[in-house]
Amino acid sequence: MQDAEDVRRICLSLPDTTEKIAWSMPTFRVAGKMFATLPEEETSMAVRCPKAERDELVLAEPEKFWVADHEAGSAWVRVRLAVLADADELRDILADSWRQAAPTRLLESYPDLGVPVAD
């Protein structure tokens, strides 16, 4: 089962990522731009996700993904950590969100972003 410490460890292993408390919760930023948060008492995370893909995820796996009411108009999705299959799935979700927020210079530096993520 994945937890908040797994999220933190993976996020902070991604290039140019920092952790910052905002809205009373941990947020993770690449080059200052947020790509993940740990709301809901850190039992879930919120990540960037294009709306079309987000809607498909929620329909396909509602036990894993959902959209918070206040995020309905934005490109974010919530993920229940306890439902994730393993660390690889968590790493893939976080790396995808990182790529959506990362500046071009970082994307060019890490083109195969299966990024060097420490275990």
Residue pairs with C-beta under 8 A, 6 or more apart in sequence:
1 81
1 82
1 84
2 81
2 82
2 84
2 86
2 87
2 90
3 42
3 81
4 26
4 38
4 42
4 43
4 45
4 81
6 81
6 87
6 90
7 28
7 36
7 38
7 42
7 45
7 81
7 90
7 94
8 19
8 26
8 28
8 38
9 118
10 87
10 90
10 91
10 94
10 117
11 17
11 19
11 28
11 35
11 36
11 94
11 98
12 18
12 19
12 28
13 115
13 116
13 117
13 118
14 30
14 94
14 95
14 98
14 115
14 117
15 30
15 102
15 106
15 109
15 110
15 115
16 30
16 31
16 102
16 106
17 28
17 29
17 30
17 35
17 98
18 28
18 29
18 32
19 26
19 27
19 28
19 29
20 26
20 27
20 28
20 29
21 27
22 34
22 37
23 37
25 37
25 38
25 39
25 42
26 37
26 38
26 42
27 34
27 36
27 37
27 38
28 34
28 35
28 36
28 37
29 35
29 101
30 98
30 101
30 102
30 103
30 106
31 101
31 102
31 103
31 106
33 101
33 102
33 103
34 101
35 47
35 48
35 94
35 97
35 98
35 100
35 101
35 102
36 45
36 46
36 47
36 48
36 94
36 97
36 98
37 45
37 46
38 44
38 45
39 45
39 46
39 68
39 78
40 78
43 80
43 81
43 82
44 78
44 79
44 80
44 81
45 78
45 79
45 81
46 68
46 71
46 76
46 77
46 78
46 79
47 76
47 77
47 79
47 93
47 94
47 96
47 97
48 75
48 76
48 96
48 97
48 100
48 101
49 57
49 75
49 76
49 77
49 96
49 97
49 100
50 75
50 100
51 75
54 65
54 67
54 75
54 76
54 77
57 64
57 65
57 77
58 65
58 66
58 67
58 77
63 80
63 83
64 79
64 80
64 83
64 84
65 77
65 78
65 79
65 80
66 77
66 78
66 80
67 76
67 77
67 78
68 76
68 78
71 77
71 78
75 100
79 93
81 90
84 90
84 93
87 119
91 117
95 113
95 114
95 115
95 117
98 113
98 115
99 107
99 113
107 113
110 116
